[in-house]
Amino acid sequence: MALDQETFQLLKDSVQRFVRERLVPAENHLEEHDEVPADIVADMKELGLFGISIPEEYGGIGLSMAQECEVAYELGQTALAFRSVAGTNIGIGSQGILMDGTSEQKAEYLPRIASGELIISFALTEPDAGSDAASLKTKAVADGSDYLISGTKRFITNAPRAGAFTLMARTGGAGAGGISAFIVPAGLPGLTLGKPDKKMGQKGTRTCDVNLDSVRVPAANIIGGEAGKGFKTAMKVLDRGRLHISALACGMAQRILQESVAYAQQRKQFGQRIGDFQLVQAMLADSQAELLAGWALVQGTARRYDAKPSGVSDPEVSMQASCTKLFTTEMVGRVADRGVQIHGGSGYINEFPVERFYRDVRLLRLYEGTTQIQQLVVGKHLMKAA
């Protein structure tokens, strides 16, 4: 699955213009009002951004992983909340259906997800199950041709906007093998949302709890039609999501570096530009080197992902995806810290973009697998391979 290079370049050019002309000028509105304007969401739908990872046969654009990372790199060069509106449709919300869903499930949901008509969220995390996803407690109890689902999901991205959830619940015994993935429409009786989370950064993103009290869901809504496969589906989805997040991190590192260079060019101290001081140049150079290293890692791993058979889990690719997310999300944290340092006191003031981005990028080291989970994935893979 990939777009021909000429068409892809036209799409990429359009995304670059959209970021530069529409999104960057709206960053102050986003910060002040904590919302992505409706007209921008409509423009994102028109541009096809909700369906970049979904095949053309279902109404999407059908980008390869490497192409998706290039688009994510561009979207990463502005406030991350803009990309977040479409993020679950592009990644963790839709990909389980695409990878493991039945033909009927794909036909019913993917076209609406690709167009942005349906916002779909990914509901895995719980109050007592985050990194230890296999210990989730949400239960799905069989009742005739349905399941009754009860439990609480926490920090669910786009839940207030969602029309449906890719939701993990326990249909069997303890451990990963007892988990199933369901498609749960948001309007079902017994499903309610908690109050919006107040977060450190990423103004304009929407997360909250999802509460389920005996929500009746047809057994036909189990992704793939077979119970007990949900954990494997979730893990496959995360490989792609981690590469997408890594590309975002690189794009944001590029934006922060641009802001830092621009400030170092115009800010004067001791009668000269601060960018002429070697210690400031050293911080800029470290950020540039780490950005280039991270982006090369993203591109190489994305090509490796594209080279494996579609829908097949490859432990080596999973390990490399974890390495990529580990390095790039930690990298952008360091770039953001240097950006604040280069700005001096101004870097601590909200009206300067680097202050906001410093808070925004902190989340990248937490969701879709913390840095420490990535370390475990890599370490276990190396020990097993030995």
Secondary structure, DSSP 8 states (H G I E B T S, - for coil): ----HHHHHHHHHHHHHHIIIIIGGGHHHHHHHSS--HHHHHHHHHHTGGGTTS-GGGTS----HHHHHHHHHHHTTS-HHHHHHHHHHHTTTTHHHHHH--HHHHHHHHHHHHHTSS-EEEE--BTTBSS-GGG---EEEEETTEEEEEEEEEEEETGGG-SEEEEEEE-SSSSGGGEEEEEEETTSTTEEE------SS-TT--EEEEEEEEEEEEGGGBGGG-TT-HHHHHHHHHHHHHHHHHHHHHHHHHHHHHHHHHHHHH-EETTEEGGGSHHHHHHHHHHHHHHHHHHHHHHHHHHHHHHS-TT---HHHHHHHHHHHHHHHHHHHHHHHHHHHHHGGGGGSTTSHHHHHHHHGGGGGTTTS-HHHHHHHHHHHHHHH-
